[in-house]
Amino acid sequence: MFTLNLLIMNFARSENQEMIAKMVRDFAEKEIRPHFMEWDETQEFPVHVFKKLGELGLMGVFIPEEYGGSGFGYEEYIVVVSEIAKVCGSIGLSVAAHNSLCTGHIYYHGSEEQKKKYLPKLATGEWIGAWGLTETGTGSDAGGMRTTAVKDGDFYVLNGSKNFITHGKSGDVAVVIARTGELGDSKGMSAFIVEKGTPGFSAGKKENKLGMRASETCELIFDNCRIPAENLIGEVGRGFPQAMQILDGGRISIGALALGIAKGAYESAIKYSKEREQFGKPIAHHQAIGFKLADMATKIEAAELLLYQSAYLKNNKLPMTKESAIAKYYASEIACEVANDAVQIFGGYGYTKDFPAEKFYRDAKLCTIGEGTSEIQKLVISREILK
């Protein structure tokens, strides 16, 4: 039996959200659009862009002002990530990962001393954050991680590696989940803050990716890396539940990213279909194209509503595991569908790099993989509804 959750929600953007959206759009048009294909081709991670985003308060969107952040809610966060992703998914992905993973982990689970030390640098963009959970042989099976942290007096010694880490090379600080107990024990993992430059901490292979190529993805390597015991986040053995809570919010991040990519693909398809003429009229007025556009618009509207439901629950500290998984799953799937339809509408030109459709198509696929695959989201959803 289904139960209906009645939420009192205003679906119209507030004046503040509209102002944020305009600010982000203006920034993206000026600072990102002229260069995004060059960054994609060269796989350049444009650090200077994130410094400027930090000046606008967009590297600490939901971090309170007392720690240098903007103090906004998750509705504003969706606006920020999706508006950036409409222009470039890579930049949107890095903004999302920085905000929700590394910065979010320290904010939600760190001590007051850790918050005061790290959040002002992260929230202002002075530092860029990374977050290390995934390993080469584990993927979604986090309990099988091999990276260990062994207590040695006033220090922990980390050994092992992490894979597919956003900002793994350029990040100034990373939150890393390591095993402090038995293999496979969900209470045997702990979270640590590791600063760049710490002896024994280095970046490994940089991945050569299909899409999101300007968002840096690297391996992290720990070779007898000694970090102060005070860098432990929370209690020993709490790393896994902390990570699961962070991933609940991370699903909103990836959902917002997918939403932005879908909107970007849709808007580019609308523009092209009004300009391209066949048989004496713009192709937008041919029913085959018009129906595609209608399907695209419907899917985008539905994904956006699901995301804002999750944001409402997150802002009000209500359970939202199921809702965030549904939002992430649906938004990611429709991003791929909408991007695919955009390529079809562009026809042959959609297969060339002269138009943005092919980049939206390549970038969209990551959303069905990042923060847990679509299959993992369905597993989470089924587990929640069967409780």
C-alpha positions as CSV (number, residue, x, y, z in Angstrom):
1,M,0.0,0.0,0.0
2,F,1.2,3.5,-0.9
3,T,1.0,6.3,1.6
4,L,0.7,9.9,0.4
5,N,3.2,12.4,1.8
6,L,1.4,15.7,1.8
7,L,4.0,18.5,1.7
8,I,3.1,22.2,1.8
9,M,5.4,23.4,-0.9
10,N,5.6,26.5,-3.0
11,F,6.7,25.4,-6.4
12,A,7.5,28.9,-7.6
13,R,11.0,30.1,-7.2
14,S,11.4,32.7,-4.5
15,E,12.8,36.2,-5.3
16,N,16.1,35.1,-3.7
17,Q,16.3,32.0,-5.8
18,E,15.6,34.0,-9.0
19,M,18.4,36.4,-8.1
20,I,20.8,33.4,-7.5
21,A,19.8,31.8,-10.8
22,K,20.5,35.0,-12.7
23,M,23.8,35.5,-11.0
24,V,24.8,31.9,-11.8
25,R,23.6,32.2,-15.4
26,D,25.5,35.4,-16.0
27,F,28.6,33.9,-14.5
28,A,28.3,30.7,-16.6
29,E,27.8,32.7,-19.8
30,K,30.8,34.9,-19.2
31,E,33.3,32.6,-17.5
32,I,32.3,29.1,-18.7
33,R,30.6,29.0,-22.1
34,P,33.5,30.5,-24.1
35,H,35.9,27.9,-22.8
36,F,34.0,24.7,-21.9
37,M,34.8,22.8,-25.2
38,E,38.5,23.7,-24.9
39,W,38.6,22.4,-21.3
40,D,36.7,19.3,-22.5
41,E,39.2,18.6,-25.3
42,T,42.3,19.1,-23.1
43,Q,40.8,17.7,-19.9
44,E,41.9,20.9,-18.1
45,F,40.5,21.4,-14.6
46,P,40.1,25.2,-14.5
47,V,41.0,25.9,-10.9
48,H,40.7,29.7,-11.4
49,V,37.0,29.3,-12.2
50,F,36.3,27.7,-8.8
51,K,38.2,30.5,-7.1
52,K,35.8,32.9,-8.7
53,L,32.8,30.8,-7.8
54,G,34.1,30.9,-4.2
55,E,34.1,34.7,-4.3
56,L,30.4,34.5,-5.3
57,G,29.6,32.2,-2.3
58,L,29.0,29.2,-4.5
59,M,31.6,26.8,-3.0
60,G,29.8,26.8,0.4
61,V,26.1,27.1,-0.7
62,F,24.6,25.5,2.5
63,I,27.4,26.3,4.9
64,P,26.4,28.8,7.5
65,E,27.8,32.3,7.2
66,E,29.7,31.9,10.5
67,Y,32.0,29.4,8.6
68,G,32.3,31.6,5.5
69,G,29.4,30.0,3.6
70,S,26.3,31.5,2.0
71,G,23.9,29.9,4.5
72,F,21.3,28.9,1.8
73,G,19.1,25.8,1.7
74,Y,19.0,22.8,-0.7
75,E,16.5,24.5,-3.0
76,E,19.1,27.2,-3.7
77,Y,21.7,24.5,-4.0
78,I,19.7,22.8,-6.8
79,V,19.4,26.1,-8.5
80,V,23.2,26.7,-8.4
81,V,24.2,23.2,-9.6
82,S,21.6,22.9,-12.3
83,E,22.2,26.4,-13.8
84,I,25.9,25.7,-14.1
85,A,25.3,22.2,-15.5
86,K,23.1,23.7,-18.2
87,V,26.2,25.2,-19.7
88,C,28.9,22.6,-18.6
89,G,28.3,19.4,-16.8
90,S,32.0,19.2,-15.7
91,I,31.9,22.4,-13.8
92,G,28.6,21.5,-12.3
93,L,29.9,18.1,-11.2
94,S,32.9,19.7,-9.5
95,V,30.8,22.3,-7.7
96,A,28.5,19.6,-6.5
97,A,31.2,17.2,-5.3
98,H,33.0,20.0,-3.5
99,N,29.9,21.3,-1.7
100,S,28.1,18.1,-0.8
101,L,30.9,15.6,-0.2
102,C,34.1,17.0,1.4
103,T,32.7,20.3,2.7
104,G,29.4,18.7,3.6
105,H,31.1,15.8,5.5
106,I,33.1,18.2,7.7
107,Y,30.1,20.4,8.2
108,Y,27.6,17.7,9.2
109,H,30.0,15.4,11.1
110,G,33.1,17.3,12.1
111,S,34.0,18.8,15.5
112,E,33.7,22.5,16.1
113,E,37.5,22.8,15.9
114,Q,37.5,21.0,12.5
115,K,34.7,23.2,11.2
116,K,36.5,26.4,12.2
117,K,39.7,25.2,10.7
118,Y,38.6,23.9,7.3
119,L,35.1,25.2,6.4
120,P,36.1,28.9,5.9
121,K,38.8,27.8,3.4
122,L,36.5,25.4,1.6
123,A,33.4,27.6,1.6
124,T,35.2,30.5,0.0
125,G,37.0,28.5,-2.6
126,E,40.4,29.1,-1.2
127,W,40.8,25.4,-0.9
128,I,39.2,22.7,-3.1
129,G,37.9,19.5,-1.4
130,A,38.0,15.9,-2.4
131,W,36.2,12.9,-0.8
132,G,37.5,9.3,-0.9
133,L,35.3,6.3,-0.5
134,T,35.5,4.2,-3.7
135,E,38.3,1.8,-4.3
136,T,39.4,-0.1,-7.4
137,G,38.1,-3.5,-6.1
138,T,35.1,-2.4,-4.1
139,G,32.9,0.1,-6.0
140,S,29.6,0.1,-4.3
141,D,30.8,-2.6,-1.8
142,A,32.3,-0.1,0.6
143,G,32.5,-2.6,3.3
144,G,35.2,-4.5,1.4
145,M,37.6,-1.5,1.4
146,R,41.3,-2.3,1.8
147,T,42.6,1.1,2.8
148,T,43.5,0.9,6.5
149,A,44.1,3.4,9.3
150,V,46.1,2.1,12.2
151,K,46.4,4.0,15.5
152,D,50.0,4.8,16.4
153,G,50.2,7.0,19.5
154,D,48.8,10.4,18.6
155,F,48.6,9.6,14.9
156,Y,46.8,7.3,12.5
157,V,48.8,5.6,9.7
158,L,46.9,5.3,6.4
159,N,47.9,2.7,3.8
160,G,46.0,1.9,0.6
161,S,44.4,3.7,-2.3
162,K,41.1,5.3,-3.5
163,N,39.8,5.4,-7.0
164,F,37.6,7.7,-9.1
165,I,38.1,10.6,-6.8
166,T,36.9,14.0,-8.0
167,H,39.7,16.6,-7.4
168,G,42.1,13.8,-6.4
169,K,45.1,15.8,-7.8
170,S,44.1,19.4,-7.4
171,G,42.3,19.1,-4.1
172,D,43.8,20.8,-1.1
173,V,42.2,18.6,1.5
174,A,40.3,15.3,1.3
175,V,37.9,13.4,3.6
176,V,38.9,9.8,3.4
177,I,37.0,6.7,4.7
178,A,39.5,4.0,5.9
179,R,39.1,0.7,7.6
180,T,39.9,0.8,11.4
181,G,38.2,-2.6,12.1
182,E,37.5,-5.9,10.5
183,L,37.0,-6.3,6.8
184,G,33.3,-6.2,5.9
185,D,32.2,-4.7,9.2
186,S,30.1,-1.6,8.7
187,K,31.3,-0.4,12.1
188,G,34.9,-1.0,11.2
189,M,35.4,2.2,9.1
190,S,36.3,5.7,10.1
191,A,36.6,9.1,8.4
192,F,39.7,11.2,8.4
193,I,40.7,14.7,7.1
194,V,44.0,14.5,5.1
195,E,45.7,17.7,3.9
196,K,47.6,17.9,0.6
197,G,51.3,17.8,1.2
198,T,51.1,15.3,4.0
199,P,54.0,12.9,3.6
200,G,52.8,9.6,2.2
201,F,49.7,11.2,0.5
202,S,49.8,11.6,-3.2
203,A,47.7,11.5,-6.4
204,G,48.0,8.6,-8.8
205,K,46.5,8.0,-12.2
206,K,44.2,10.6,-13.7
207,E,41.3,9.0,-15.6
208,N,40.8,9.7,-19.3
209,K,37.0,9.8,-19.4
210,L,34.1,9.7,-21.9
211,G,32.5,12.8,-20.5
212,M,32.8,15.3,-17.6
213,R,36.4,15.6,-18.9
214,A,37.1,19.0,-17.3
215,S,36.2,17.6,-13.8
216,E,39.3,16.0,-12.6
217,T,39.1,12.3,-11.5
218,C,42.2,10.7,-10.0
219,E,43.5,7.9,-7.8
220,L,44.6,8.8,-4.2
221,I,47.5,6.9,-2.7
222,F,48.4,6.4,0.9
223,D,51.8,5.0,1.8
224,N,52.5,5.1,5.5
225,C,50.7,8.4,5.6
226,R,50.7,9.7,9.2
227,I,47.9,12.1,10.2
228,P,47.2,13.6,13.6
229,A,44.5,11.7,15.6
230,E,42.6,14.9,15.9
231,N,41.9,14.6,12.1
232,L,39.5,11.7,12.9
233,I,35.9,12.9,12.1
234,G,33.5,11.9,14.9
235,E,34.1,8.6,16.6
236,V,36.0,5.6,15.5
237,G,33.8,3.2,13.6
238,R,31.3,5.9,12.5
239,G,32.8,6.4,9.0
240,F,30.3,4.2,7.1
241,P,27.0,5.7,8.6
242,Q,28.5,9.1,8.1
243,A,29.2,8.3,4.4
244,M,25.7,7.0,3.9
245,Q,24.2,10.2,5.3
246,I,26.5,12.2,3.0
247,L,25.4,10.2,0.0
248,D,21.7,10.9,0.8
249,G,22.5,14.6,0.2
250,G,24.9,13.6,-2.6
251,R,21.9,12.1,-4.5
252,I,20.3,15.6,-4.6
253,S,23.6,16.9,-6.0
254,I,23.8,14.4,-8.8
255,G,20.1,14.8,-9.4
256,A,20.5,18.6,-9.8
257,L,23.5,17.9,-12.1
258,A,21.4,15.6,-14.2
259,L,18.6,18.2,-14.3
260,G,20.9,20.9,-15.5
261,I,22.3,18.7,-18.2
262,A,18.8,17.7,-19.4
263,K,17.7,21.4,-19.4
264,G,20.8,22.4,-21.4
265,A,20.2,19.6,-24.0
266,Y,16.5,20.5,-24.2
267,E,17.1,24.3,-24.6
268,S,19.8,23.7,-27.3
269,A,17.4,21.4,-29.1
270,I,14.5,24.0,-28.9
271,K,16.8,26.7,-30.3
272,Y,18.1,24.5,-33.1
273,S,14.6,23.2,-34.0
274,K,13.3,26.7,-34.4
275,E,16.2,27.7,-36.7
276,R,16.5,24.5,-38.8
277,E,14.0,24.4,-41.7
278,Q,12.9,21.4,-43.7
279,F,10.0,21.1,-46.1
280,G,9.3,24.9,-45.9
281,K,9.1,25.3,-42.1
282,P,11.2,25.0,-38.9
283,I,11.5,21.4,-37.9
284,A,10.0,22.3,-34.5
285,H,6.7,22.5,-36.2
286,H,6.9,19.0,-37.6
287,Q,4.9,16.7,-35.3
288,A,7.8,14.1,-35.0
289,I,10.0,16.8,-33.5
290,G,7.3,18.6,-31.6
291,F,6.3,15.3,-29.8
292,K,10.0,14.7,-28.8
293,L,10.2,18.2,-27.4
294,A,7.0,17.6,-25.4
295,D,8.3,14.4,-23.9
296,M,11.6,16.1,-23.0
297,A,9.8,19.0,-21.3
298,T,7.5,16.6,-19.3
299,K,10.4,14.5,-18.1
300,I,12.4,17.6,-17.0
301,E,9.4,19.0,-15.1
302,A,8.8,15.7,-13.2
303,A,12.5,15.4,-12.3
304,E,12.6,18.9,-11.0
305,L,9.6,18.3,-8.7
306,L,11.1,15.1,-7.3
307,L,14.3,17.0,-6.5
308,Y,12.6,19.9,-4.8
309,Q,10.6,17.4,-2.7
310,S,14.0,15.9,-1.5
311,A,15.3,19.4,-0.9
312,Y,12.3,20.2,1.3
313,L,12.8,17.1,3.4
314,K,16.6,17.7,3.7
315,N,16.1,21.3,4.8
316,N,13.6,20.3,7.4
317,K,15.8,17.4,8.7
318,L,13.2,14.8,7.8
319,P,13.9,11.3,6.5
320,M,14.7,11.4,2.8
321,T,16.7,8.4,1.8
322,K,13.9,7.0,-0.4
323,E,13.0,10.4,-1.9
324,S,16.6,11.4,-2.7
325,A,17.2,8.0,-4.3
326,I,14.0,8.3,-6.4
327,A,15.0,11.8,-7.5
328,K,18.5,10.9,-8.3
329,Y,17.5,7.8,-10.2
330,Y,14.8,9.5,-12.3
331,A,16.7,12.6,-13.0
332,S,19.8,10.7,-14.1
333,E,17.8,8.4,-16.4
334,I,15.9,11.2,-18.0
335,A,19.1,13.2,-18.5
336,C,20.4,10.4,-20.7
337,E,17.0,10.2,-22.5
338,V,16.7,13.9,-23.1
339,A,20.3,14.2,-24.3
340,N,19.8,11.3,-26.7
341,D,16.7,13.0,-28.1
342,A,18.6,16.2,-28.5
343,V,21.2,14.5,-30.6
344,Q,18.4,13.0,-32.7
345,I,16.9,16.5,-33.2
346,F,20.2,17.9,-34.3
347,G,20.6,15.0,-36.7
348,G,24.0,14.7,-38.3
349,Y,25.1,17.9,-36.6
350,G,24.3,16.3,-33.2
351,Y,27.2,13.9,-33.9
352,T,29.7,16.7,-34.4
353,K,31.5,18.9,-31.9
354,D,30.3,22.0,-33.6
355,F,27.1,21.9,-31.5
356,P,26.7,21.1,-27.8
357,A,24.4,18.1,-28.1
358,E,27.1,15.5,-28.2
359,K,28.7,16.9,-25.0
360,F,25.4,16.8,-23.1
361,Y,25.1,13.2,-24.4
362,R,28.5,12.2,-23.1
363,D,28.2,14.1,-19.8
364,A,24.8,12.7,-19.0
365,K,25.9,9.1,-18.7
366,L,28.0,9.8,-15.6
367,C,24.8,10.7,-13.7
368,T,23.6,7.1,-13.9
369,I,27.0,6.0,-12.3
370,G,28.1,8.7,-9.9
371,E,27.0,8.5,-6.2
372,G,25.8,4.9,-6.9
373,T,24.5,3.5,-10.2
374,S,20.9,3.5,-11.1
375,E,20.7,-0.2,-10.1
376,I,22.0,0.8,-6.6
377,Q,19.3,3.5,-6.4
378,K,16.7,1.0,-7.2
379,L,18.1,-1.3,-4.5
380,V,17.9,1.6,-2.0
381,I,14.3,2.5,-3.1
382,S,13.1,-1.1,-2.9
383,R,14.7,-1.5,0.6
384,E,13.0,1.6,1.8
385,I,9.5,0.7,0.5
386,L,9.7,-2.8,1.8
387,K,10.5,-1.7,5.4
